[in-house]
Amino acid sequence: MCQLNMAFSDKQMFEAIGNNADVKECFTKISDACKELKSKTGCPDDDVDRFLEFAIGRWQ
């Protein structure tokens, strides 16, 4: 089985966010949800990062 690894630089990601309204909207929603999670639970950034990694893993 071939696994595709498409790594993007931060610059490429910010360009994609800035150039595509749908991507920008999703990025904003995810950012706001992470801020809300941190605010309501008081969890550290590392826990929010781990939560996002877990959520991403559910898509596979």
PDB file as gemmi writes it, atoms N, CA and C in Angstrom:
CRYST1    1.000    1.000    1.000  90.00  90.00  90.00 P 1                      
ATOM      1  N   MET A   1       0.838  -1.169   0.000  1.00  0.00           N  
ATOM      2  CA  MET A   1       0.000   0.000   0.000  1.00  0.00           C  
ATOM      3  C   MET A   1       0.888   1.238   0.000  1.00  0.00           C  
ATOM      4  N   CYS A   2       0.599   2.169  -0.856  1.00  0.00           N  
ATOM      5  CA  CYS A   2       1.372   3.399  -0.978  1.00  0.00           C  
ATOM      6  C   CYS A   2       0.715   4.485  -0.125  1.00  0.00           C  
ATOM      7  N   GLN A   3       1.509   5.123   0.705  1.00  0.00           N  
ATOM      8  CA  GLN A   3       0.994   6.211   1.521  1.00  0.00           C  
ATOM      9  C   GLN A   3       1.576   7.516   0.999  1.00  0.00           C  
ATOM     10  N   LEU A   4       0.713   8.456   0.697  1.00  0.00           N  
ATOM     11  CA  LEU A   4       1.121   9.738   0.156  1.00  0.00           C  
ATOM     12  C   LEU A   4       1.400  10.698   1.304  1.00  0.00           C  
ATOM     13  N   ASN A   5       2.579  11.289   1.313  1.00  0.00           N  
ATOM     14  CA  ASN A   5       2.942  12.252   2.337  1.00  0.00           C  
ATOM     15  C   ASN A   5       3.128  13.607   1.666  1.00  0.00           C  
ATOM     16  N   MET A   6       2.197  14.498   1.902  1.00  0.00           N  
ATOM     17  CA  MET A   6       2.261  15.815   1.279  1.00  0.00           C  
ATOM     18  C   MET A   6       2.544  16.844   2.367  1.00  0.00           C  
ATOM     19  N   ALA A   7       3.802  17.072   2.652  1.00  0.00           N  
ATOM     20  CA  ALA A   7       4.181  18.047   3.657  1.00  0.00           C  
ATOM     21  C   ALA A   7       4.203  19.438   3.031  1.00  0.00           C  
ATOM     22  N   PHE A   8       3.617  20.379   3.721  1.00  0.00           N  
ATOM     23  CA  PHE A   8       3.579  21.756   3.254  1.00  0.00           C  
ATOM     24  C   PHE A   8       4.339  22.628   4.241  1.00  0.00           C  
ATOM     25  N   SER A   9       5.039  23.615   3.732  1.00  0.00           N  
ATOM     26  CA  SER A   9       5.722  24.561   4.609  1.00  0.00           C  
ATOM     27  C   SER A   9       4.673  25.493   5.219  1.00  0.00           C  
ATOM     28  N   ASP A  10       5.058  26.184   6.294  1.00  0.00           N  
ATOM     29  CA  ASP A  10       4.154  27.165   6.894  1.00  0.00           C  
ATOM     30  C   ASP A  10       3.767  28.227   5.875  1.00  0.00           C  
ATOM     31  N   LYS A  11       4.735  28.663   5.083  1.00  0.00           N  
ATOM     32  CA  LYS A  11       4.459  29.683   4.062  1.00  0.00           C  
ATOM     33  C   LYS A  11       3.393  29.196   3.079  1.00  0.00           C  
ATOM     34  N   GLN A  12       3.522  27.939   2.622  1.00  0.00           N  
ATOM     35  CA  GLN A  12       2.538  27.384   1.682  1.00  0.00           C  
ATOM     36  C   GLN A  12       1.161  27.293   2.332  1.00  0.00           C  
ATOM     37  N   MET A  13       1.126  26.911   3.604  1.00  0.00           N  
ATOM     38  CA  MET A  13      -0.158  26.797   4.295  1.00  0.00           C  
ATOM     39  C   MET A  13      -0.817  28.171   4.427  1.00  0.00           C  
ATOM     40  N   PHE A  14      -0.049  29.189   4.831  1.00  0.00           N  
ATOM     41  CA  PHE A  14      -0.619  30.526   4.976  1.00  0.00           C  
ATOM     42  C   PHE A  14      -1.049  31.097   3.631  1.00  0.00           C  
ATOM     43  N   GLU A  15      -0.344  30.770   2.567  1.00  0.00           N  
ATOM     44  CA  GLU A  15      -0.761  31.207   1.231  1.00  0.00           C  
ATOM     45  C   GLU A  15      -2.087  30.554   0.853  1.00  0.00           C  
ATOM     46  N   ALA A  16      -2.220  29.268   1.140  1.00  0.00           N  
ATOM     47  CA  ALA A  16      -3.465  28.557   0.834  1.00  0.00           C  
ATOM     48  C   ALA A  16      -4.623  29.141   1.640  1.00  0.00           C  
ATOM     49  N   ILE A  17      -4.368  29.443   2.900  1.00  0.00           N  
ATOM     50  CA  ILE A  17      -5.408  30.021   3.755  1.00  0.00           C  
ATOM     51  C   ILE A  17      -5.817  31.390   3.222  1.00  0.00           C  
ATOM     52  N   GLY A  18      -4.847  32.197   2.833  1.00  0.00           N  
ATOM     53  CA  GLY A  18      -5.134  33.541   2.349  1.00  0.00           C  
ATOM     54  C   GLY A  18      -5.768  33.597   0.982  1.00  0.00           C  
ATOM     55  N   ASN A  19      -5.516  32.572   0.162  1.00  0.00           N  
ATOM     56  CA  ASN A  19      -5.976  32.599  -1.227  1.00  0.00           C  
ATOM     57  C   ASN A  19      -7.263  31.834  -1.487  1.00  0.00           C  
ATOM     58  N   ASN A  20      -7.791  31.153  -0.485  1.00  0.00           N  
ATOM     59  CA  ASN A  20      -8.979  30.335  -0.703  1.00  0.00           C  
ATOM     60  C   ASN A  20      -9.976  30.615   0.413  1.00  0.00           C  
ATOM     61  N   ALA A  21     -11.119  31.160   0.061  1.00  0.00           N  
ATOM     62  CA  ALA A  21     -12.116  31.546   1.061  1.00  0.00           C  
ATOM     63  C   ALA A  21     -12.600  30.360   1.883  1.00  0.00           C  
ATOM     64  N   ASP A  22     -12.791  29.197   1.249  1.00  0.00           N  
ATOM     65  CA  ASP A  22     -13.256  28.018   1.982  1.00  0.00           C  
ATOM     66  C   ASP A  22     -12.215  27.553   2.988  1.00  0.00           C  
ATOM     67  N   VAL A  23     -10.952  27.545   2.574  1.00  0.00           N  
ATOM     68  CA  VAL A  23      -9.870  27.131   3.472  1.00  0.00           C  
ATOM     69  C   VAL A  23      -9.763  28.125   4.626  1.00  0.00           C  
ATOM     70  N   LYS A  24      -9.858  29.410   4.313  1.00  0.00           N  
ATOM     71  CA  LYS A  24      -9.762  30.447   5.345  1.00  0.00           C  
ATOM     72  C   LYS A  24     -10.899  30.312   6.357  1.00  0.00           C  
ATOM     73  N   GLU A  25     -12.098  30.068   5.874  1.00  0.00           N  
ATOM     74  CA  GLU A  25     -13.249  29.907   6.768  1.00  0.00           C  
ATOM     75  C   GLU A  25     -13.061  28.706   7.690  1.00  0.00           C  
ATOM     76  N   CYS A  26     -12.606  27.595   7.144  1.00  0.00           N  
ATOM     77  CA  CYS A  26     -12.377  26.403   7.962  1.00  0.00           C  
ATOM     78  C   CYS A  26     -11.264  26.634   8.974  1.00  0.00           C  
ATOM     79  N   PHE A  27     -10.192  27.276   8.550  1.00  0.00           N  
ATOM     80  CA  PHE A  27      -9.087  27.585   9.458  1.00  0.00           C  
ATOM     81  C   PHE A  27      -9.584  28.449  10.612  1.00  0.00           C  
ATOM     82  N   THR A  28     -10.397  29.439  10.310  1.00  0.00           N  
ATOM     83  CA  THR A  28     -10.933  30.327  11.336  1.00  0.00           C  
ATOM     84  C   THR A  28     -11.816  29.555  12.316  1.00  0.00           C  
ATOM     85  N   LYS A  29     -12.655  28.673  11.802  1.00  0.00           N  
ATOM     86  CA  LYS A  29     -13.532  27.887  12.662  1.00  0.00           C  
ATOM     87  C   LYS A  29     -12.724  26.965  13.580  1.00  0.00           C  
ATOM     88  N   ILE A  30     -11.713  26.327  13.027  1.00  0.00           N  
ATOM     89  CA  ILE A  30     -10.870  25.431  13.828  1.00  0.00           C  
ATOM     90  C   ILE A  30     -10.119  26.232  14.883  1.00  0.00           C  
ATOM     91  N   SER A  31      -9.567  27.372  14.489  1.00  0.00           N  
ATOM     92  CA  SER A  31      -8.844  28.229  15.438  1.00  0.00           C  
ATOM     93  C   SER A  31      -9.765  28.686  16.572  1.00  0.00           C  
ATOM     94  N   ASP A  32     -10.960  29.118  16.215  1.00  0.00           N  
ATOM     95  CA  ASP A  32     -11.917  29.572  17.233  1.00  0.00           C  
ATOM     96  C   ASP A  32     -12.308  28.427  18.163  1.00  0.00           C  
ATOM     97  N   ALA A  33     -12.510  27.231  17.616  1.00  0.00           N  
ATOM     98  CA  ALA A  33     -12.872  26.077  18.441  1.00  0.00           C  
ATOM     99  C   ALA A  33     -11.750  25.725  19.411  1.00  0.00           C  
ATOM    100  N   CYS A  34     -10.511  25.819  18.953  1.00  0.00           N  
ATOM    101  CA  CYS A  34      -9.372  25.529  19.832  1.00  0.00           C  
ATOM    102  C   CYS A  34      -9.273  26.560  20.950  1.00  0.00           C  
ATOM    103  N   LYS A  35      -9.485  27.828  20.614  1.00  0.00           N  
ATOM    104  CA  LYS A  35      -9.457  28.885  21.631  1.00  0.00           C  
ATOM    105  C   LYS A  35     -10.568  28.664  22.659  1.00  0.00           C  
ATOM    106  N   GLU A  36     -11.750  28.288  22.187  1.00  0.00           N  
ATOM    107  CA  GLU A  36     -12.870  28.028  23.082  1.00  0.00           C  
ATOM    108  C   GLU A  36     -12.573  26.833  23.987  1.00  0.00           C  
ATOM    109  N   LEU A  37     -12.020  25.772  23.410  1.00  0.00           N  
ATOM    110  CA  LEU A  37     -11.662  24.592  24.194  1.00  0.00           C  
ATOM    111  C   LEU A  37     -10.673  24.960  25.291  1.00  0.00           C  
ATOM    112  N   LYS A  38      -9.661  25.710  24.927  1.00  0.00           N  
ATOM    113  CA  LYS A  38      -8.637  26.122  25.900  1.00  0.00           C  
ATOM    114  C   LYS A  38      -9.250  27.024  26.969  1.00  0.00           C  
ATOM    115  N   SER A  39     -10.095  27.950  26.566  1.00  0.00           N  
ATOM    116  CA  SER A  39     -10.719  28.885  27.501  1.00  0.00           C  
ATOM    117  C   SER A  39     -11.638  28.163  28.490  1.00  0.00           C  
ATOM    118  N   LYS A  40     -12.438  27.239  27.985  1.00  0.00           N  
ATOM    119  CA  LYS A  40     -13.424  26.567  28.837  1.00  0.00           C  
ATOM    120  C   LYS A  40     -12.825  25.474  29.711  1.00  0.00           C  
ATOM    121  N   THR A  41     -11.724  24.884  29.264  1.00  0.00           N  
ATOM    122  CA  THR A  41     -11.148  23.778  30.034  1.00  0.00           C  
ATOM    123  C   THR A  41      -9.868  24.156  30.757  1.00  0.00           C  
ATOM    124  N   GLY A  42      -9.225  25.232  30.325  1.00  0.00           N  
ATOM    125  CA  GLY A  42      -7.963  25.632  30.918  1.00  0.00           C  
ATOM    126  C   GLY A  42      -6.809  24.711  30.554  1.00  0.00           C  
ATOM    127  N   CYS A  43      -6.996  23.869  29.542  1.00  0.00           N  
ATOM    128  CA  CYS A  43      -5.952  22.919  29.171  1.00  0.00           C  
ATOM    129  C   CYS A  43      -4.797  23.649  28.460  1.00  0.00           C  
ATOM    130  N   PRO A  44      -3.596  23.115  28.598  1.00  0.00           N  
ATOM    131  CA  PRO A  44      -2.446  23.747  27.948  1.00  0.00           C  
ATOM    132  C   PRO A  44      -2.457  23.527  26.432  1.00  0.00           C  
ATOM    133  N   ASP A  45      -1.650  24.317  25.732  1.00  0.00           N  
ATOM    134  CA  ASP A  45      -1.553  24.215  24.273  1.00  0.00           C  
ATOM    135  C   ASP A  45      -1.220  22.791  23.826  1.00  0.00           C  
ATOM    136  N   ASP A  46      -0.340  22.113  24.550  1.00  0.00           N  
ATOM    137  CA  ASP A  46       0.033  20.741  24.178  1.00  0.00           C  
ATOM    138  C   ASP A  46      -1.169  19.810  24.161  1.00  0.00           C  
ATOM    139  N   ASP A  47      -2.111  20.012  25.094  1.00  0.00           N  
ATOM    140  CA  ASP A  47      -3.311  19.177  25.113  1.00  0.00           C  
ATOM    141  C   ASP A  47      -4.218  19.482  23.921  1.00  0.00           C  
ATOM    142  N   VAL A  48      -4.303  20.751  23.545  1.00  0.00           N  
ATOM    143  CA  VAL A  48      -5.095  21.116  22.366  1.00  0.00           C  
ATOM    144  C   VAL A  48      -4.456  20.514  21.120  1.00  0.00           C  
ATOM    145  N   ASP A  49      -3.114  20.586  21.036  1.00  0.00           N  
ATOM    146  CA  ASP A  49      -2.402  19.977  19.906  1.00  0.00           C  
ATOM    147  C   ASP A  49      -2.683  18.485  19.835  1.00  0.00           C  
ATOM    148  N   ARG A  50      -2.614  17.822  20.971  1.00  0.00           N  
ATOM    149  CA  ARG A  50      -2.851  16.360  21.013  1.00  0.00           C  
ATOM    150  C   ARG A  50      -4.283  16.042  20.606  1.00  0.00           C  
ATOM    151  N   PHE A  51      -5.243  16.864  21.045  1.00  0.00           N  
ATOM    152  CA  PHE A  51      -6.637  16.668  20.664  1.00  0.00           C  
ATOM    153  C   PHE A  51      -6.808  16.768  19.149  1.00  0.00           C  
ATOM    154  N   LEU A  52      -6.150  17.765  18.543  1.00  0.00           N  
ATOM    155  CA  LEU A  52      -6.223  17.912  17.084  1.00  0.00           C  
ATOM    156  C   LEU A  52      -5.587  16.711  16.382  1.00  0.00           C  
ATOM    157  N   GLU A  53      -4.460  16.242  16.891  1.00  0.00           N  
ATOM    158  CA  GLU A  53      -3.824  15.049  16.319  1.00  0.00           C  
ATOM    159  C   GLU A  53      -4.751  13.843  16.415  1.00  0.00           C  
ATOM    160  N   PHE A  54      -5.439  13.704  17.545  1.00  0.00           N  
ATOM    161  CA  PHE A  54      -6.388  12.607  17.725  1.00  0.00           C  
ATOM    162  C   PHE A  54      -7.528  12.721  16.709  1.00  0.00           C  
ATOM    163  N   ALA A  55      -8.092  13.934  16.577  1.00  0.00           N  
ATOM    164  CA  ALA A  55      -9.197  14.145  15.643  1.00  0.00           C  
ATOM    165  C   ALA A  55      -8.772  13.843  14.211  1.00  0.00           C  
ATOM    166  N   ILE A  56      -7.572  14.274  13.841  1.00  0.00           N  
ATOM    167  CA  ILE A  56      -7.064  14.001  12.499  1.00  0.00           C  
ATOM    168  C   ILE A  56      -6.935  12.512  12.280  1.00  0.00           C  
ATOM    169  N   GLY A  57      -6.456  11.795  13.284  1.00  0.00           N  
ATOM    170  CA  GLY A  57      -6.310  10.350  13.190  1.00  0.00           C  
ATOM    171  C   GLY A  57      -7.616   9.613  12.968  1.00  0.00           C  
ATOM    172  N   ARG A  58      -8.720  10.202  13.384  1.00  0.00           N  
ATOM    173  CA  ARG A  58     -10.039   9.582  13.199  1.00  0.00           C  
ATOM    174  C   ARG A  58     -10.467   9.619  11.747  1.00  0.00           C  
ATOM    175  N   TRP A  59      -9.889  10.512  10.945  1.00  0.00           N  
ATOM    176  CA  TRP A  59     -10.260  10.610   9.537  1.00  0.00           C  
ATOM    177  C   TRP A  59      -9.648   9.504   8.700  1.00  0.00           C  
ATOM    178  N   GLN A  60      -8.599   8.893   9.193  1.00  0.00           N  
ATOM    179  CA  GLN A  60      -7.876   7.917   8.376  1.00  0.00           C  
ATOM    180  C   GLN A  60      -8.568   6.589   8.344  1.00  0.00           C  
TER     181      GLN A  60                                                      
END                                                                             
